[in-house]
Amino acid sequence: MRKVDLLDELRSEIGVVSDKCADQVNDLYQFVCESLQKKMPGYQWVSIYLVQDYAFVLRHDEGERILPQSIPFGEGLISVAAARGSMVRERLSGRVEVYMPFYRGHHLIGVLVVIAKRANVIDEEDVSLFMELASLFETKVEKYNS
């Protein structure tokens, strides 16, 4: 199956689950982590960190855990993404790490983290999906907290 077709299939599945999640955004987070890690063979680890007090705390993940359970504000690329308010993609030790923050209004809610085994695994098609997921999370959080 071509990558673009696989990503479209993922979009469709995530959309269906999103519609069924009612007010359980955590179920959506977990489904996204599971689906991305299982269906995208090059993804080593997929996780969602949520803001809690003065740290990013791991809430959901699938795959080989790379980062710690809790990351204090100001540390690591996750904080760079949060401070910039946009995606950060870095090549480190032969792999690529992507950090995609999502917000409720101007308030940071969390960060989607995807780490791939090889630097060339994540391309612009993947990034487009990550941006759509961040937007979906923002919409769901806004809907359930309004």
N, C-alpha and C positions, 0 to 999 in steps of 0.2 A: 504494500500500500504506500502511495506517495505521502510524503510528510504533510503536504498541504491538506490532503484528504483526511489524514489522521487528526490533524489539528481541528479541522471542521467537525469531525466526529466528536472530539472532546468538547468543543463549544456546544454542540447540540446536547450531549449528555449532561453537561454542567447546567445548561439552561433548564432542562427538564427537572433536575434535582433542585435547582434554585426555586422553581415554581412550587415544588412540593414541600419545601422546608418550612413553610408557614413562618413562625417566628423563631425558628431555631437556626440562627446564623452559624453557630458552632458546627452543626451538622454539615452545612455547606462548606465550611473551612476544611473539615475532615475529608469530605468527598473530593474536594479539589486536590488536596495533597495526595490522597490515594490514587486518584485517576491519573494525575500527571506523572507520578513516579512509576506506576505500573505500565502505562501505555507509551511512554516516551523512553525508549531503551537507553538513551544516553544520559538521562537524568539520574544522578547519584543520590540526591537528597532534595526533598521538597518540604518546606515548612512554613508555618505562619507564626510570627511573633506578634503578641499584642502588648500595648503599653500598659504598664502597671507600676504605679508609684514612680520611681526614678530609673526604671529599667525596661528593657524589652524581654518579655518572658515567653518562652516557647509554649504554644498551646496545642499545636497539631503538627505532626511530621510523619513522613514515610521515607524509607530508605536508610542509608548509612549516615547516621548523625555526624555532622561535621563541626557544628558550633555548639557552645555551651547552652544549658537550660536557660540561663539568665545573662543578659548583656547590659551592663550599666550604660546609661545615656552618656554619650561622648566617646564611647569606645567602638572601634571597628567600622567596617563599611556600612553596617546597618544604620549607624548614627549619621554617617555622611549622607545616605539616601534620605533620611528623615529631615536633616537640616536643609538639604537642597530642595526637598519637596518633589523629587523626581527620581526616576530609575538610575541605579548605579550598576554598571557592568564592568567587572574586572577580571583579568586573567591572572591567576595565581597558581604556581606550582603545576603547570600543565593542565589546569582545569579552569572553568569559567564560573564566576559567582555573579548572580543577578539579585538585586534588592529592589523591590517595587513597593513603595509606601502607599498606604491608603488612609483616607481621612473621613471625618464627619465634619463637614464645613471646613473650618481651618484647624480643627483639632486632629492630631495624629491618632489613629486607632491602632494601626499595626503595619507590619511589613511582610510581604510574600517573599520568601527566599528560595531560589532555585539554584542548585549547584550541579554542574555537569562534569562528567569524567574527563572530557576532552574540550579544549578551547573552541573547536569549530562546531560543536553540537548545537549551541544556541545561536540562532540567526535572527534576522528581522521578523520572520514569521512567528517565531517563539515570543519575541518581545511584544509583538502586536497582541498575542493572546494574553500575556501577562498584564498588559495595560487594560485590556477588556476585563480581566478578572478583578483588578484593582477597582475599576469603575463599578462592577457588579457588587463587590463588597461594600463600597461606599453607599450604593443605592440601598442595599439590604440593611445596613446598619442605620441609615437615615430613616428608613421605613419602620423598623422595629423599635426605634428609640424616639419617634416623634409623638 
